Amino acid sequence: MKHPQPAWISAALSLLSLVVVIVTAAVLVSRPAGGWPAFTEQDHSATNDHSATKAAQPEKYTFAKVGNACDLVDLAAVERLGRGGRSLDQTHHEIKMASGGSLTCQGGNLGASITVIVQLGNGSRDLYDLSKQNFGATGTGRSSGTAPEFGSDTYYTAVESTSFQLGTHLTSAQVDLGVFDTNLYITVHIDVSAQDAPLTADDVLRQAKTQTKHILETLHS
């Protein structure tokens, strides 16, 4: 019997395509809003006043409590969707700076994979706008929309396909969900394949939303 291509392979390729975005994010999130301003002695007093005001207003989200990015992700829930038969292999990466940073977690096995990237900082808005432009619904089995339960700055794209291989019914579903709030941008990519078992893109989208909700709640300061 011909086995389907492991879902984690496609996710790994997707993650590689995002490497440039992650590196760019590390620069963007460390950049003050509006760029790096010129500093003069005349600005010194005003800067101190601004810093004092900002200190009195803590940021809405923080990475302070996160040691391992994959602690934010329920890998077992994704594994159950794919019925892969074993725990998801995982990799993670954390970049933390005073002004923000990025967290990345990827897990995958034969039947399912998930990639989560979280960007925190002033540049996260630019990354959200850029990514949203690259997602849309074209072609059979594709759909797109928003996730208003997370606010107005959201998008998702879902792809569902079915095939028959040597008498086996194979269903695949892939979802990309993006959410921006204040200075936090979350992307969740889930790719699942199931043999002779019910699976829809709606199932995978619900899981992506559940993962996103948990991340937002965990990072809330």
N, C-alpha and C positions, 0 to 999 in steps of 0.2 A: 504494500500500500504506500502511495506517495504521501509523504508528510508535508503539511503546509510550511511555508517559510516562517521561521520563528519570528514572533512579533517583536522581540527585543532587538532583532537586527535592524528592522525598519526604524525603530526608535533611536537606535544608536546613530544611524545615518542622519536622522532629524537633529539629534543633539549636536553632531559635528557641524551641521549647517548653522547652528546657533552659537558656535564658539566666538565668532567675530562679534555677535551681539553682546555676549557676556563680557568680553574684554572691553568693548566700547562702553558698556554699562558701568564698569568699574571706574572709568574716567568721568562719565557723565554724573554719576551719583555723588562724586566727590567735588563736583563743580558747584559753586554757589549759584543760585538763581540769577540769571542775567550775565553770567560769566565772571571772570576774575577782575574785580574793580581795582583801579589805581588807588593807592593809599597815601595820604598825606597827613601831616601833623594836625591839620585843621579837622580832619575826619576822625581823629582819635577819640575825642569826647563823645561824638555821636555814635561811634561804633560801640563804645562801652555801654552807652545807654541802651542801644538796641540789643546787645548781648544780655543785659540784665532783664529786659522785657521778655526776650525769648526764653531765658532760663525759667521764668515764672510760668511759662506755658509749655509743658512737656509735649513731646511729639506723640501723635496718635498711635504709631506703630514703632516697634523696636526689635532688634535682633539680639538684645542683651541676654535673653534666656535660652538662646539656641546654640547648642554645641555641635550637633550633627544635623544637617539639613533634612536627612531622611526621617528624623524624629517627628517632622511635621506631616509625614505622609503615612497613610494606612495602606501599606503594601499588601497585607493579607486580603483586604477587600478587593483589590484589583486582581490578585491571584485567583480568587473565587470566581470572578467573572470569566476568566480564561480557562478555568479548570485544568491548569497546567500540570497539576500533580506534585508540585514541589514549591518550596519557597522562592520568592523572587530574588535573584542576584541583585545587589545594589552597589552603586557608587555615589559619592557625594562630594561637594566642594563648597567651601564657605569663604567669602571675602567680606571682612568687616572693617569699617572705617568709622570715624567719629560722625561723618555726615551721611552714612548709609552703608551700602554694599550690595552683595548678591549672595543668594543661596541656591544651590542646584542639587537635586536628587533624581537619580534614575534607577529604576528597578525593572527587571524583565526576566521572563522565562519563555518556554515554547509557545504558550498560549496567550500571554498578556504582557504588556509593558506600560510603564508610566514615566514621564519626565516632567518634573516640576522645577520652574525657575522663578525665583522671587527677587525683585529689584526694589531697593529702598533708597530714596534720595531725590534730589532736585531733578535729575535727569530721567527719572522713571516715567514722567509724563511724555517726554519725547519718544521713548522706547515704545510706550503703549500706542501712540499715534502712528508710529512707523509700522508696527506689527499689525495693527488693525487694517491698514491699507492692503496688506498682503493676503488677507483672508476673505474669501467670498464663496458663494455657491455657484458652481458651473458644472454641468454634466449630470448624468444619471446617478441617482442614489446620493446626491449631495444636497445639503441644506445648510442654512446659516441663519443667524438671528442674534438676539441679545438675551441677557440674563438679568432682568430688571430687579430681581430680589437682591442683587448686589449693587444696585444703583444705576445711574445712566451711562457710566463709562464701562461698558462690557461688550463682548462679542463672542460668538462661538461658530465653529464650522464642524459639521458632522458628515461622515462618509460611510455608507453601508453597502456591502456587496455580498452576493451568494454565488457559490459554484458547486459543481459535483466532480469529485475526483475518485475514480475507481469505486463507485457506489457509495461514496461518503459525501454527505451534505456538509459543506463548509460555509460558515457565515463569518464575515469579518466586519468590524466597525471601528472607526477611528474618530476621535473628537479632539478639537483644540478649543480651549476656553481661556479667555483673557479677561482680567478684572483689574481696574485701576481705582484706587481710593486715596485721596489726599496726596501722599508721596510714595505710595506702595503699588507696585505692578506685579501681578501674579499670572503666570501662564501654566496651564495644566494640559499636557498631551497624553491621551490614553489610547492605546491600540490593542484590540482584543480579537482573537480568532477562536471559534468554537466548532467542534465537529459533532454533527447530529445532536445539537442542543439548541434551544431557543436563545437568540441573542439579537438585540436591536440597537441602533444608534442611540435611541432614547435611554436604554439601560446604561450605556456608557456615559452619556451626558449627565444623567443623574449622579453617577459616581464622581464625575469631574466636579460637579457642583458641591457634593458632599465634602470632597477633599478641599476645595477652595474655602468653604465655610469654616472648616476646622483650622486652616492656616490663618485666616483672618482673625479668628477668635484667639488663637495661640499667640500671635504677634501683637495683639492689641495691648498697649501699655497701660 
